[in-house]
Amino acid sequence: MAAPDEESGLRNFRDFLTVYNQMSEMCFQRCVVSMNSRQLTVEEQACTDVCAEKQMKFNNRIMGVYMVEQPKATERKMKDAEEQAEAAVARLKESGVDTDTLTPEDVAREAMRGK
């Protein structure tokens, strides 16, 4: 079995190749108009250069926003989950269940039964 760092590296490389292939396909579809020559025309070359540059800038910008917003979203989800867990514990205590002796898994199981 591969090490976690290896798996992460492979996943990142696979993601990069996916983005690269999508960009190549999109720019090819937009820019290459003639299949009569093995070489790109000057216009096609200029179009693909601009297309690829735009896509890379777009991808970098999206990743920048993701890096800022993802931790905020994760924090909100964690806060919501904690509030739900606290509410479940309160409901269990109201119904007479001793939550102090239960494991978190048991609390979750009891909370799901009580819904």
WOMO-V718598 format. One record per residue. N is the residue number from 1. PSI is psi in whole degrees, -180 to 180 (* if undefined). D_CENTER is the distance of its C-alpha to the mean C-alpha in whole Angstrom. Layout:
# WOMO-V718598
((N & PSI & D_CENTER) (N & PSI & D_CENTER))
This chain:
# WOMO-V718598
((1 & 141 & 24) (2 & 151 & 22) (3 & 155 & 22) (4 & -38 & 18) (5 & -39 & 18) (6 & -45 & 19) (7 & -42 & 16) (8 & -43 & 14) (9 & -42 & 16) (10 & -41 & 16) (11 & -43 & 12) (12 & -42 & 12) (13 & -42 & 15) (14 & -42 & 14) (15 & -43 & 11) (16 & -47 & 13) (17 & -37 & 16) (18 & -48 & 14) (19 & -44 & 13) (20 & -46 & 17) (21 & -40 & 18) (22 & -43 & 17) (23 & -45 & 18) (24 & -45 & 22) (25 & -46 & 22) (26 & -46 & 22) (27 & -37 & 24) (28 & -48 & 26) (29 & -38 & 27) (30 & -35 & 27) (31 & -32 & 30) (32 & 114 & 32) (33 & -21 & 34) (34 & 132 & 37) (35 & 21 & 37) (36 & -7 & 41) (37 & 153 & 40) (38 & -21 & 38) (39 & 149 & 38) (40 & 147 & 36) (41 & 168 & 38) (42 & -41 & 38) (43 & -43 & 36) (44 & -41 & 33) (45 & -45 & 33) (46 & -42 & 32) (47 & -46 & 30) (48 & -36 & 28) (49 & -47 & 28) (50 & -42 & 27) (51 & -48 & 24) (52 & -41 & 22) (53 & -43 & 23) (54 & -44 & 21) (55 & -40 & 18) (56 & -42 & 18) (57 & -42 & 18) (58 & -48 & 16) (59 & -43 & 13) (60 & -40 & 14) (61 & -44 & 15) (62 & -44 & 11) (63 & -37 & 10) (64 & -44 & 13) (65 & -42 & 12) (66 & -43 & 8) (67 & -30 & 10) (68 & -45 & 13) (69 & -31 & 11) (70 & -46 & 9) (71 & -36 & 12) (72 & -44 & 14) (73 & -41 & 12) (74 & -42 & 12) (75 & -42 & 15) (76 & -44 & 16) (77 & -41 & 15) (78 & -42 & 17) (79 & -45 & 20) (80 & -43 & 20) (81 & -40 & 20) (82 & -41 & 22) (83 & -41 & 24) (84 & -40 & 24) (85 & -43 & 25) (86 & -40 & 28) (87 & -39 & 29) (88 & -42 & 29) (89 & -42 & 31) (90 & -43 & 34) (91 & -42 & 34) (92 & -42 & 35) (93 & -39 & 38) (94 & -33 & 39) (95 & 4 & 40) (96 & 10 & 41) (97 & 133 & 39) (98 & 99 & 39) (99 & -15 & 35) (100 & -28 & 37) (101 & -4 & 37) (102 & 147 & 34) (103 & 163 & 31) (104 & -35 & 28) (105 & -41 & 27) (106 & -40 & 31) (107 & -46 & 30) (108 & -43 & 27) (109 & -46 & 29) (110 & -39 & 32) (111 & -39 & 30) (112 & -36 & 28) (113 & -35 & 32) (114 & -14 & 33) (115 & * & 31))
